[in-house]
Amino acid sequence: MTSMNFIGLDIHKKTISYCVKDISGKVLSEGKIPATRQGLQEWVGTLTEPWTVAMEATMFTGWIYDYLRPYAAAVKVAHPLMLRAIAVAKKKNDRIDAGRIADCLRCDFLPECYMAPMEIRQRRRTLRYRKLLVRQNVQLKNKIAQLLMESGVRYNKEKLHQQGYFHKVLPANPEINPSLWPLLKLAREMIERTQKTERALLRSLEADPLLAARVERLMTIPAIGHVTALTWVLEVGEVERFHSVKQVISYCGLCSGEKTSADSSRRMPISKQRNRHLQTVLLEAAHLAPRLNPELAVLYEREAAQSNRNQAAIAVARKLAAYLLAIDRGERAFVTHQVHSSVAA
């Protein structure tokens, strides 16, 4: 019977530290290799017996995971926060970290995290880049307003970022110093260029045959638009990995932390361990949803009366997350239930 070796990788920008151990924990080999495809190829060629490899989730993990999958018996990715809690030690360096990851893998203590399929990760990268462009657009628009305000220029706040107002009305304003125009025009050109790129990226995702059917079903839910549906599909990946609504709510960051000791229990603020992309779009949709769905309107008003409107928005976001899970898992369109008038009143 062929034995299995266990490998831990500590990944950095330029180098990868590795530690190979057998089932008993004996170190068979360790060292450093360049963090390149050629370096990995040469290193893989030195491995003779079947092997399983584990690494910590970092920004470099994706391509290494994809590259090693054809060669390894299994490739696993560890949750960095949970791994740190298990492998805390006084002495820390790359060699020790690689050995510790190998031990966690060997003893089946590795806090494995989900790794989405490559096709989903590629499209997720596009959506997140589109979000970066939107954020930069907001910063540029704020900068234009700041330049006008610090120069004492009066302007129409509602129309400032309309193309016609900026190019036709503002130039006729005598309060604008000529030295200010180059900066204003540069910011406006960057906004228009970024908007075109952002819309093109969104259109490419909307037309993607891998996503189209799922996105179309999810958009039957009230207040769920293209961006929210795409964010759900690409951040969740395979919806079958969630076994309950509670798991989804926790993943989306829509529940608070809890500290329990002996007979005392204390609820904490909303946890920072969440998918921030999903949390953002669901909370934005939650503010719009009560206007579009009577059932969500009843939920919002009930929660707002018991606590406050922020808590009510979170409650609506939880309900939207439950809807998304049910529609995505059941592969069916959303059906609106009529709320009785006496209940709604």
N, C-alpha and C positions, 0 to 999 in steps of 0.2 A: 504494500500500500504506500503510495507516494505521500509524503508529508507536505503540509502547507506552511509556508513562511508568511510572516506578518511584517509589513513595512509601514513605518511612520514617516511622513514628510512634513518638514517645517519650511514653508514657502515664503520667499522674499522676492523683491524686485529683480535682483541679479543672480541670486543663488538659491539652491534648494538643498537643505540638509536632510539626509536620509538615515534611517536606522533599520536594519533587517534583523528580525529575531525569529527563532523557531518556536514551536508550541510550548517548550519548557521555559522560555524567556532568555535563552542564551543568545548573546549578540553574535550574529554571523558576519556582519559587515556594517560599517557606517562611514559617512564622509559627506562631501559636498560636491554638487554638480552644477554647471551653469543652468540658469533658468531659461533655456532655449529648447526648441524642438530637437535640434541636433544633439544637444547634451542629454536630453531624455532618451533619445533613440540609442545612443551609445551605452547609456547606463542600463537600459532594458535588456540590451544584448548580453550583459554580464549575469543576468538572473536566469538560473537553470531550472530550479524546482518551481511548481505552481505557487503563486503568491497573491495575497490580498493586501491592498494598500489603503491608507486613510490619511486625510489631510484636513487642516482647519479651513473653514470658509473665509476666504479673503477675496479681494478684487482680482487676484490672479488665478483663482481656483478653477474657473470655468474651462479655460482652454487646456489646462493640465488634466482635468477630469476627462474631457473628451479625448485627449490624446492617449491616455493610459487605458481606457476601457477595452480596446481590442486585445490588449496583452494580458490584463489581469483577470484573475478569477472573480474578483469583485473590487469595485472602487467606492469608497465611502467618504462622506464629507461630514465633519464634526461641527456642531454648533459652538461658536467661539466662547460665548459667555458660560455655557454649561461645562465646556471642557476646562475652562479656567478654574471653575469651582472644584472640579474633580482633581485636577493636576496641579494645585497650588503647591509651591515649594519655595524654600529660602534661596536656593541656588538655581539660577535660570540662565540657560544659553541655548543656542540653536541645536546643538547636539543632544542636550538633555531633553529639550522639547520634542525632538523627533523620536527619541526613545520612549518618552512618556506616551506619545500618541500610539506608538506601536504596542505598548503594554495595554492601553485601553482597548485597542482593537483585538489583541490576543485574548484578553480576559472578558471580552464582550461587555465592556463598560463604556464603549464609545457612545457619546450623546449624538447620535446621527441626525442630521437635518435633511430636509427634502431638497433634492436637486432636480429642477425642472428639465424636461427634454430640451435638446439643443435648439429645435425649431421654435419652441416657446421663448427660450432665452434670447435668441436673435431678434425676435419681434419685440420682446420686452425692452431690449436695448433701444430700439427705435422709439417706442412710446416714452421712455424716460428721457431721451434726448429731446423729444418734442416738448416735454414738460419744462426742461431747462430753457428752451427758447421762449416759452410763455413767461417764465419768471424774469428772463432778461428783458423782455418787452415791457413788463410792468416797471422795472427799474428805469428803463429809458424814458418812459412816459412820465414817471415821477421826476426825473432829471429835467425834462423840458419845463414842467410846471415850476420846479425849483429855480431854474434860470430866470424865468419870467418874474417870479415873486421877489427874488433878491434884487432885481433891477427895477422894481416898482411898476411893472407893466400890468395893466388891467386886461383881463381876458375872460371869455366865457368858458367856465369850467366844464360844462356839459358838452361843448362842441370842440374843445381844444384839440382832441386827438382825431377829429374827422379830417379827412384828406382835403376837402374843399375849404374848410375854415382855415387850416394851417397855411395852404398855398395861396389863398385869395384874400382872406380877411386880415390875417395877422400882418402881412407885408404893408398894409395901409395904415397900421397903427404907428403914430408918430412917437410914441413913448419908447419904442424899441430902438436901442442903440445899434448903429450899423455893425459894431464890433461883435455884437451878440449873434448875428445871423449865421455866421459859419458854424457855430456850435449847435444852434437850433436845427439847421438843415442837415448836419451830420447825424444828429440823433434821430431825426425824422426818416432819413434814408435808411438807417440801420433798422428802425422799426418796420418799415415797409418790406425790406428785404427779409427780415426775420419772420414776419407774418406769412409771406409767401412760402418760405421753407417749412414753417410749422404746419400750414394747411396741406402742403404736398405730402408731408409725412403722415398726417392723419388720413388723408385720402387713400394712401397706399395700404394702410392697415385696414381701413374699412372695406377695401376691395379684395383683401387677401382671402382666398378660398379656404384656408385652414381655419379662419376665425369667423367668417361671414355668418354661418348658420347659428353658432352659439351667440354671437352678438345680436343677431336679429331676434332670437327668442328672449334674451335678457332685456331688450329694449321695449318689450311689451309691458314691463313693470312700470308703474307710474314714477316719474322723475328720474328714470334711468335713461340717460342719453348715450351717444356714441362713446364719449370719453370714459364715462363710468363703466359701461359694459366692457370696453376694451381693457380697461385697467383691471377689472375683475378677472377676465379670461387670462390675461397675461401674467398677473401676479399670483393667481391661484394655481394656474397650470392644470393639473389633473384633479378635478373636483372630487374624485373618488377617495382621495387621501383624507378627506374630512368625514368623520363618522357621526358628528352631531353638530347642532347649531351652536352649542357652547364653544366648540373648538374654533369655529369660524369667527365668532364674536371676539374671542381672545386673540386670534391671529390678526384681526382688523384693528385691534386696540380700542375696542368699544366697551371694555369692562375695567374696573379698578383693581388694583392689587389688594392683597389681603395678608395681614400679619396675625397669626393665631399662636398663642402660647398659653398652655394650661387651660384655664376657663375663660380667658379674655380673648376677644377677637376684635380687630380694628381694620376698617376699610381704608385703603390708601387712594391717592389720586390715580387717574387713568395711567396704566402702565406704559413706560417708554419702550418696552419690548413688544414691538408690533410692526406690521407692515404699514409704514407711514404713507405710502402712496394710496393704498386702499382706504385708510382712515380719513385722509383728506377728501377724497372724492365722495365717500359715503356721507360725511358730515355736510358737505356742500349740497348734496342731493336731498338730505334730510330737511333742510330749510325750505326746499321747494315742494317736497312731497305732500305736505298737508293741504296745499292748494289744489292738488290734482287727484287726491284719493280721499273719500269721506272717512274710510276706516282709519287711515293714518292721521287725519285731522282730529278724530275723536281721541286717539292715543296721545297726540301732541297736547291737546287741551287738558286732558286728565293729568298727564305728567307735569305740565306747567303749573296746574293748580296745586299739586302736592309738593313741588319743589321749586324749580325755576325753569326758564326757557332753554337754558343750556342743557340741563338734564333731559328736558323734553326732546331736544334735537338728537341727543345721544340715544334715547329710547326709540325714536323713529329710525335712526341709522341702524340699530340692532334689528328692527323689523325688516328693513330693506335687505340687510345681510341674510336674514332667514329666507326672504323671498328669492334672492339670487341663488342661494344654495339649492332651494327646492326646484326652481325652474331649470337650473343648469344640470342638476342630477337627474331630474325626471324627463328632460328633453321635451318640454311642452311649453306652450305659451301661457302667459299669466291671465287668469280670469278674475275680474273684479267682482267682489261680493257687495251686494247692496246693504247699506247700513240702515236700520229702521229709523224712521224720522224722530220717534220719541227718544231713542237713544242718542241720536245726534243732537237733539235739542238739549 
